[in-house]
Amino acid sequence: MSDNRNLKEIICQCILNSILNYEYKPNQILTEKELVAKYGCSKSPVREALVSLCNDGVLRNIPRCGYEVIRLTIDDVVQIQDYRRILECGILRQSYKKITPSQIAQLRRRQVLDELAIRFLEHKREQYRTLEQNAGRIWVQNFPEMWRLTFSQEEAADRDKELQQEKAEWLECMPATRWVSRLPRRVMEQFRVGRNEYDYGLMIEADAARRLGLKRTKHVEVVCGGDYLTTIWKKDYRGSFGWDSLDDLHAEIVQRGFRAVGETFSSIAASREQPDGSIVNYHLTRTKIYT
């Protein structure tokens, strides 16, 4: 029962983080079946997590359909996190004599994750403020060293149990971790030649990964820090990442005459609903440059 309750709480936090990180968007429908497949567990903890999030006002149960994501403000998210923290503290006061070293380590990780989540929220608030004025603008930005847990386009984690376990652990660390697509160096070096290939993965700052106790396994690669040519590109249509999304960035690389370029990374920085009900995604896209 205890393991099931812990799993339910983990799934609750993962779903909430996915909403905060724009993996799940307002009005999107979640189903038990897809979440069971994603987290590789039984129906029971997933159903309990969904019910709990409905009680928190994060989801709305739609019979015979699924669970609808309710639009949340940053203040809503902070209140929910505060409520959960108060609840957990009450449980701790009742059971502190039975707490194990492993559980203490989990609490320390949660403390670090809360700190990183606050930093993420503050960054997002500033990013929203300048979103429209930065859309289409190109600038050089310095990024720290990152770690990346890599999948193929076919989501190799579904077939590799070891990778599946790592994926679940990294998902628990959202929003410190986030979904990022990677395009190989040749995409910019041989622009519009062949297919625009990219793969999916989860990325986190290397320092944050170490603080959270994530391991450098064979599935984890280091993404070097340094200067990246950066832009925010608005994508107002459904479909895969196309060549047109890289036109301006590539033109800037050619114009500036950089000595060399590296890989390109792209993630959704924000999503906004338009008056007609369509969704516009703002992609933060950056290419490693060597001057």
C-alpha positions in Angstrom: 0.0 0.0 0.0 2.8 2.4 0.9 4.7 1.8 -2.4 1.4 2.4 -4.3 0.8 5.6 -2.4 4.4 6.8 -3.1 3.9 5.9 -6.8 0.7 7.9 -6.9 2.4 11.0 -5.5 5.3 10.6 -8.0 2.8 10.4 -10.9 0.9 13.4 -9.5 4.0 15.5 -9.5 5.1 14.3 -12.9 1.7 15.3 -14.5 1.8 18.6 -12.7 5.3 19.3 -13.9 4.3 18.2 -17.5 1.5 20.8 -17.4 3.9 23.4 -16.0 6.5 22.5 -18.7 3.9 22.8 -21.5 4.1 19.1 -22.5 0.4 19.0 -21.6 -1.5 22.1 -22.8 -4.8 23.7 -21.5 -7.9 21.7 -22.7 -5.8 18.7 -23.7 -7.4 15.4 -22.8 -5.3 12.8 -20.8 -6.3 9.2 -20.5 -5.5 6.5 -18.1 -4.3 4.2 -20.9 -1.7 6.7 -22.2 -0.4 7.5 -18.7 -0.1 3.8 -17.8 2.0 3.3 -20.9 4.1 6.4 -20.2 4.9 5.6 -16.6 5.0 1.8 -17.0 2.8 1.0 -14.0 -0.6 -0.4 -13.2 -3.9 1.5 -13.5 -4.5 1.9 -9.8 -1.8 4.6 -9.0 -2.5 6.4 -12.2 -6.3 6.6 -11.4 -5.5 7.7 -7.9 -3.2 10.5 -9.2 -5.8 11.7 -11.7 -8.5 11.8 -9.0 -6.1 13.7 -6.7 -5.3 16.3 -9.4 -9.1 16.7 -10.1 -9.5 17.5 -6.4 -6.7 20.0 -6.7 -8.4 21.8 -9.6 -5.7 20.8 -12.1 -7.8 18.4 -14.1 -11.5 18.0 -14.9 -13.0 14.5 -15.2 -15.0 14.1 -18.4 -16.9 10.7 -18.3 -16.1 8.3 -21.1 -13.6 10.7 -22.5 -10.7 11.3 -20.1 -9.3 14.1 -18.0 -9.1 17.7 -19.3 -6.2 19.9 -18.4 -7.5 23.1 -16.8 -5.7 26.4 -17.6 -3.5 27.4 -14.6 -1.8 30.6 -13.7 1.6 30.6 -12.0 -0.1 31.6 -8.8 -2.3 28.5 -9.0 0.7 26.3 -9.4 2.5 27.9 -6.4 -0.7 27.5 -4.2 -0.9 23.8 -5.2 2.7 23.2 -4.4 2.4 25.0 -1.1 -0.6 22.9 -0.2 1.2 19.7 -1.0 4.2 20.8 1.0 2.0 21.5 4.1 0.4 18.1 3.7 3.7 16.3 3.4 5.0 18.2 6.6 2.0 17.0 8.5 2.6 13.4 7.4 6.3 13.7 8.4 5.4 14.8 11.9 3.3 11.7 12.4 6.0 9.3 11.0 9.4 10.8 11.6 10.5 7.9 13.9 10.1 5.4 11.1 11.8 7.5 8.4 14.6 5.7 6.6 17.9 7.0 5.1 16.5 6.5 1.6 13.5 8.6 2.5 15.7 11.3 3.9 17.6 11.3 0.6 14.3 11.7 -1.3 13.4 14.7 0.9 16.7 16.3 0.2 16.2 15.8 -3.5 12.7 17.3 -3.2 14.2 20.4 -1.4 16.6 20.9 -4.3 13.9 20.4 -6.8 11.6 23.0 -5.1 14.5 25.5 -5.3 15.0 24.7 -9.0 11.3 24.9 -9.7 11.1 28.4 -8.1 14.0 29.5 -10.3 12.2 28.0 -13.3 9.0 29.9 -12.5 10.9 33.2 -12.1 12.7 32.6 -15.5 9.3 31.8 -17.2 7.7 34.9 -15.8 10.5 37.1 -17.3 10.4 35.1 -20.6 6.6 35.7 -20.9 7.2 39.4 -20.4 9.5 39.6 -23.4 8.1 36.8 -25.5 6.6 38.7 -28.4 9.5 41.2 -28.7 12.0 38.3 -28.8 10.0 36.3 -31.3 12.0 36.4 -34.5 15.0 38.2 -32.9 18.4 36.5 -33.1 21.1 36.9 -30.4 24.1 35.2 -28.9 23.5 33.7 -25.5 25.8 31.8 -23.2 24.4 28.5 -21.8 26.0 26.3 -19.1 27.0 22.7 -19.6 24.0 20.4 -19.9 23.3 16.7 -19.6 20.9 15.0 -22.1 19.1 11.7 -21.8 18.7 10.7 -25.4 15.9 8.7 -27.2 15.4 7.9 -30.8 12.4 9.3 -32.8 10.7 5.9 -32.0 11.1 6.5 -28.3 13.7 3.8 -27.6 12.7 3.9 -23.9 9.6 1.8 -24.7 11.9 -1.2 -25.6 14.9 -0.7 -23.2 13.9 -1.3 -19.6 17.0 0.3 -18.2 16.4 3.4 -20.3 12.7 3.4 -19.3 13.7 3.5 -15.6 16.1 6.4 -16.2 13.4 8.2 -18.2 11.0 7.9 -15.2 13.6 9.2 -12.8 14.3 12.2 -15.1 10.6 12.9 -15.5 10.3 13.1 -11.7 12.8 16.0 -11.9 10.7 18.3 -14.1 10.7 21.2 -14.5 14.5 21.1 -13.9 14.5 18.6 -16.8 12.7 19.5 -20.0 11.9 18.0 -23.4 14.4 19.1 -26.1 14.9 18.1 -29.7 18.4 17.8 -31.1 19.4 18.4 -34.7 22.9 17.2 -35.8 25.7 19.6 -36.9 25.2 18.7 -40.6 21.7 20.2 -40.6 23.3 23.7 -40.5 26.4 22.7 -42.4 24.5 21.2 -45.3 21.3 23.2 -45.1 18.3 21.9 -46.9 20.2 18.8 -48.1 18.5 15.5 -47.4 16.1 15.1 -44.6 15.7 17.4 -41.6 16.5 14.7 -38.9 16.2 15.2 -35.2 15.8 13.1 -32.1 14.1 13.6 -28.7 15.5 13.7 -25.3 15.3 15.2 -21.8 17.9 17.9 -20.9 19.0 19.4 -17.6 21.8 21.7 -16.5 24.8 19.6 -15.4 25.1 21.3 -12.0 21.4 20.7 -11.3 21.7 17.0 -12.4 24.5 16.5 -9.9 22.6 18.2 -7.1 19.5 15.9 -7.8 21.7 12.8 -7.8 21.1 11.9 -11.5 23.8 9.5 -12.9 26.0 9.8 -16.0 25.1 6.5 -17.6 25.7 5.2 -21.1 22.3 6.9 -22.1 23.4 10.3 -20.9 25.6 12.6 -23.0 27.2 15.9 -22.1 26.2 19.0 -24.1 29.0 21.6 -24.0 28.3 25.0 -22.6 29.3 28.3 -24.2 27.9 30.6 -26.9 24.8 29.7 -28.9 23.1 31.6 -31.6 19.6 31.8 -30.2 16.1 32.7 -31.5 12.4 32.3 -30.6 10.4 30.9 -33.5 6.6 30.9 -33.6 5.1 27.7 -34.9 1.4 28.1 -35.7 0.8 24.8 -37.5 0.8 21.1 -36.6 3.5 18.8 -37.9 7.2 18.0 -37.6 10.0 20.5 -37.3 10.6 21.8 -40.8 13.4 23.5 -42.7 11.5 26.8 -42.7 11.9 27.0 -38.9 15.7 27.3 -39.3 15.9 29.7 -42.3 16.5 32.9 -40.3 19.0 31.2 -38.0 21.0 29.7 -40.9 21.0 33.0 -42.7 22.4 34.7 -39.6 25.1 32.0 -39.3 26.2 32.6 -43.0 26.1 36.3 -42.6 28.2 36.4 -39.5 30.7 33.9 -40.9 31.3 31.8 -37.8 34.3 29.5 -37.8 32.2 26.5 -37.1 28.8 25.4 -35.8 27.7 22.6 -33.6 24.4 20.9 -32.9 21.1 22.7 -32.7 18.6 22.3 -29.9 15.0 23.3 -29.7 12.3 23.2 -27.0 8.9 24.8 -26.5 9.3 28.0 -24.4 5.6 28.8 -24.3 2.2 28.2 -25.8 -0.6 30.7 -26.4 -4.2 30.1 -27.4 -5.4 32.3 -30.3 -8.9 33.9 -30.6 -9.9 31.1 -33.1 -8.9 28.4 -30.6 -5.7 27.4 -32.3 -2.4 27.1 -30.4 0.8 28.9 -31.2 4.0 27.4 -29.9 7.1 29.5 -29.2 10.2 27.4 -29.8 13.5 28.4 -28.2 16.0 27.3 -30.8 19.8 27.5 -30.4 22.9 26.5 -32.4 26.3 26.0 -30.9 28.8 28.5 -32.5 32.6 28.8 -32.5 34.0 32.2 -33.2 
